[in-house]
Amino acid sequence: MIPHERSLVEQMKDKPFALIGVNSDKDKDYFHSRAKEMGVTWRSFWNGPRGTSGPISSKWGVRGWPTIYVLDHKGVIRFTGTRGEKMTAAVEQLLGEMEDGK
Amino acid sequence: MMRFITTCTAALLLPVLLGAQSGAKQQSAVAALQAKLSAELKNQNSAYRAASTALRKSEAYKQAVADKDRRKMTELRGTLTRPDTKGLAQKAVDAAGHFQGDDAVKLLSWAAVNGRDADITKAVAAELQAKHMKSAAIVALLEKGNLLARPLGRDGSEAFLDKVIAESPHDVAKAWAYYWKSRPLSGRGASDDDKAKGADLAAQAEKLAGNHWLGDKIRGPKFKEEMLQVGLVAPNIVGEDIDGVKFQLEDYRGKVVVLDFWGFW
């Protein structure tokens, strides 16, 4: 998943788009070493030292990883669970709607 | 003779090493021991990951992948030194023998949670049931109550949780016990009867959890159902990024956002 997300972020870098993570690594040192290795540039909330049992994912009822929500520019949830090409298509659709002034 | 000397030395040294003279000192000794064990586990995990990465980059492994030779891949992975979680857990169990009450429970819980070993978990559960059901420190193990089911079996695990409910004076400990009792009854394949029982147990757990994060975990599915549907404005998230800088989801209004719950693990 990470290579795809990295290329999505790269592709949309001049667009009104952001990929925001909720990262569930317990160990920040491990996160930093892998993030460097994998070229992860996007910002993530840290889900805290309990990892996948952290406060954000507990509240949001996250059971499967990764869990994905795509929000439009008004903050409305428009798609859930979209990965890979579908994620890119969803983002393109919402950027298009934004340009059309919807 | 050698053995006798070793035993004597250990008996003389241990109280000094562990600072067993006073209650306050003993508590910090347990914290230090736990930190030491956790650091050792972390080191072994990092070494394993590094060796694993190096192996995947080696010619022999790449060749095996190209050949789709699963036997060879397994054989090569077998040469890696895995973290000795059982050994570290055994150290924690041994050390626990030198402490009383909550201090002993902390070390025993550490062993069960990090050892990932059926024999250790069984031994820890037996010791806790025999001596420590009233300790608040069993919460550290109960948070990972899902780890009990396999080593103890369904009945053994139920018996452990029932004993916590019957004997613990701590609401959070009881809340966790109710929660783990509810889980097997709440799965997709559960009968309507079981689901109703599961919902009752989860409601008990939520009530006892109070402000503890278990409450959020229990309310999670309902929150998702009510707040996280397509067409609804996403609830705000206020938190910190990985570098400790505060920010919130609403900072990104005006942009299309992919919100991705992820991790490297």
Chai-1 contact restraints between the chains, C-beta under 6 A:
chainA,res_idxA,chainB,res_idxB,connection_type,confidence,min_distance_angstrom,max_distance_angstrom,comment,restraint_id
A,P16,B,K255,contact,1.0,0.0,6.0,A-B,restraint_1
A,F17,B,K255,contact,1.0,0.0,6.0,A-B,restraint_2
A,F17,B,V256,contact,1.0,0.0,6.0,A-B,restraint_3
A,A18,B,Y252,contact,1.0,0.0,6.0,A-B,restraint_4
A,A18,B,K255,contact,1.0,0.0,6.0,A-B,restraint_5
A,A18,B,V257,contact,1.0,0.0,6.0,A-B,restraint_6
A,L19,B,V258,contact,1.0,0.0,6.0,A-B,restraint_7
A,I20,B,V257,contact,1.0,0.0,6.0,A-B,restraint_8
A,I20,B,L259,contact,1.0,0.0,6.0,A-B,restraint_9
A,G21,B,D260,contact,1.0,0.0,6.0,A-B,restraint_10
A,G21,B,W262,contact,1.0,0.0,6.0,A-B,restraint_11
A,V22,B,F261,contact,1.0,0.0,6.0,A-B,restraint_12
A,N23,B,G263,contact,1.0,0.0,6.0,A-B,restraint_13
A,S24,B,G263,contact,1.0,0.0,6.0,A-B,restraint_14
A,D25,B,G263,contact,1.0,0.0,6.0,A-B,restraint_15
A,D25,B,F264,contact,1.0,0.0,6.0,A-B,restraint_16
A,F31,B,I242,contact,1.0,0.0,6.0,A-B,restraint_17
A,R34,B,F264,contact,1.0,0.0,6.0,A-B,restraint_18
A,R43,B,D241,contact,1.0,0.0,6.0,A-B,restraint_19
A,S44,B,I242,contact,1.0,0.0,6.0,A-B,restraint_20
A,F45,B,G239,contact,1.0,0.0,6.0,A-B,restraint_21
A,W46,B,E240,contact,1.0,0.0,6.0,A-B,restraint_22
A,W46,B,I242,contact,1.0,0.0,6.0,A-B,restraint_23
A,I56,B,I237,contact,1.0,0.0,6.0,A-B,restraint_24
A,S57,B,F261,contact,1.0,0.0,6.0,A-B,restraint_25
A,S58,B,W213,contact,1.0,0.0,6.0,A-B,restraint_26
A,S58,B,D216,contact,1.0,0.0,6.0,A-B,restraint_27
A,S58,B,K217,contact,1.0,0.0,6.0,A-B,restraint_28
A,S58,B,G220,contact,1.0,0.0,6.0,A-B,restraint_29
A,K59,B,D216,contact,1.0,0.0,6.0,A-B,restraint_30
A,G61,B,G220,contact,1.0,0.0,6.0,A-B,restraint_31
A,G61,B,P221,contact,1.0,0.0,6.0,A-B,restraint_32
A,G61,B,F223,contact,1.0,0.0,6.0,A-B,restraint_33
A,G61,B,K224,contact,1.0,0.0,6.0,A-B,restraint_34
A,V62,B,F261,contact,1.0,0.0,6.0,A-B,restraint_35
A,P66,B,D260,contact,1.0,0.0,6.0,A-B,restraint_36
A,P66,B,F261,contact,1.0,0.0,6.0,A-B,restraint_37
A,P66,B,W262,contact,1.0,0.0,6.0,A-B,restraint_38
A,T67,B,F261,contact,1.0,0.0,6.0,A-B,restraint_39
A,I68,B,D260,contact,1.0,0.0,6.0,A-B,restraint_40
A,Y69,B,L259,contact,1.0,0.0,6.0,A-B,restraint_41
A,V70,B,V258,contact,1.0,0.0,6.0,A-B,restraint_42
A,L71,B,A234,contact,1.0,0.0,6.0,A-B,restraint_43
A,L71,B,V257,contact,1.0,0.0,6.0,A-B,restraint_44
A,H73,B,G254,contact,1.0,0.0,6.0,A-B,restraint_45
A,H73,B,K255,contact,1.0,0.0,6.0,A-B,restraint_46
A,H73,B,V256,contact,1.0,0.0,6.0,A-B,restraint_47
A,G75,B,V233,contact,1.0,0.0,6.0,A-B,restraint_48
A,G75,B,A234,contact,1.0,0.0,6.0,A-B,restraint_49
A,G75,B,R253,contact,1.0,0.0,6.0,A-B,restraint_50
A,V76,B,V233,contact,1.0,0.0,6.0,A-B,restraint_51
A,I77,B,V230,contact,1.0,0.0,6.0,A-B,restraint_52
A,I77,B,L232,contact,1.0,0.0,6.0,A-B,restraint_53
A,I77,B,A234,contact,1.0,0.0,6.0,A-B,restraint_54
A,V91,B,V256,contact,1.0,0.0,6.0,A-B,restraint_55
A,L94,B,V256,contact,1.0,0.0,6.0,A-B,restraint_56
A,L95,B,V256,contact,1.0,0.0,6.0,A-B,restraint_57
